Amino acid sequence: MAILEVKNLTKVYGEGENKVVALDHVSFHVEKGEFIAIVGSSGSGKSTLLHLIGGVDKPTSGEVFVNGVNVYKQSEENLAIFRRREVGLIYQFYNLIPILTVEENMTLPVLLDNRKVDKKRLNELLKVLMLEGRSHHLPKELSGGQQQRVSIGRALMNGPSLVLADEPTGNLDSKNSKEVIDLLKLTQKMYNQTLIVITHDERIAMQADRVIVIEDGKIKKDEVIR
């Protein structure tokens, strides 16, 4: 069974002359462990799609199933739990809490969920992400690449079903961009993680198992690369 099923997903903003169809009856599925790249021009609807998959925004119509559960048929309380436990979000601008250390930022989703931190997983992630000597540093004491590695660690701490990355290298130079994508691919293989990345970078897209092209809120192409 697919880990993710998107069925006729539609998102409309505004009404009348101000009506904008950001997503128009989008449907696809993703198998566990797949690395999917979603590409498209600015305003094509790809970020809207990612936010709807992750439970951050609600669709006008259509359905999203994660592990067979209809995401938007849940109560608000269960939807909040879903976002914490089933989805790991990585953004372009890191979104770290400036007054928290690397370790505190990474474990924040677990603590917000009133659960005990898995120290073994934390230490493993710190090692894999090359942050072992930085665990007590604040974000301002880190480079951009290091901050993005912290956000990857935070996304993976809860062992989510889906890791969703919105332009994760958009704020980085080419060296750090390659490093971040290599780490995402490494952790995807290590944890059999399902990874969906939005990117403008064709070099990143071509490393995915599959590329979905979005244009004017619709899927223009869905192509298996490997």
Disulfide bonds with the S-S distance in Angstrom:
none
